[in-house]
């Protein structure tokens, strides 16, 4: 059997092929373009790569055009963690020498000796991978938006507390289009105090507001014309220009988040698993898309529900040494799935009687809020694995039989 290792880089890649005995059969230095990919495929074919029996490939990434080319057909591609590859390198040399061709050889030998200890990339559908791209991009845009909103809030506290007071009653505060439009119209508190009712109303209309414009304009006018401390005029103008520069970035991230959310809402319902995911309490389209993006739609990816729970970081881990033993939360996990699970568990408390009863029972047993929610997420994602494997929608009575009975008795 032949094994292939690829040490990838931005412009060129090093390829190594070894046999069962570890003997180096071939090595190549290819470019990161169509010509280089063709050379790689021809090299694999020369050493027995066929559609029925493809050569397995080890590489230190799971993304990019090179990986997309390698994943065509039935070929198994193994994404090896760079830290794990570094440990394997130390097995072959104690001098700490390193080279790109040598790393490619190390990757090939990882498959030769320990293929059973590594997992190939899951065979997700094209639609599933498209949802992964959109859901992750939408999540990133939300995180970036929040980061910029925090920076803007910190800046406004330095010279413009009236704006924070005016927007405090609005959901999402500085991220709302009305807030962004008003800050563009009046970048300084001195300018805001000079705005008329008509100008406030015009700004709200430009932001898309349709109801309660006159009352809201009057409230904003009173807030901005209140008694507030001011920076010196020159400093205030400079801070206003800084705020406008930051506002441009926030405005772009808000638009990107909204556009990506629309793309997710359009694409996710087309997936065959969408009905099952949306049947779970606490999962809407955006959150369900994030869950699907991280677990994929390859049914053979996880051997059992325990594997999925460990991947999500919801199941605890035991650390035992000698007479000491401790059960703690997992730190090595899929952070995106774990974050989605926290939101999922929180939303399910109102959407599901059984989930709420399960959470309350864990709190009564001494769990803190985060631990109780993590335990609830662990229960929910185990149910999700079962439903996906059997093609069934969520059943409240089957998922939380004890929780429902306890809730009925308490009522």
Order of alpha helices (4+ residues) and beta strands (2+ residues): beta-beta-beta-alpha-beta-alpha-beta-alpha-alpha-alpha-alpha-alpha-alpha-alpha-alpha-alpha-alpha-alpha-alpha-beta-beta-alpha-alpha-alpha-alpha-alpha
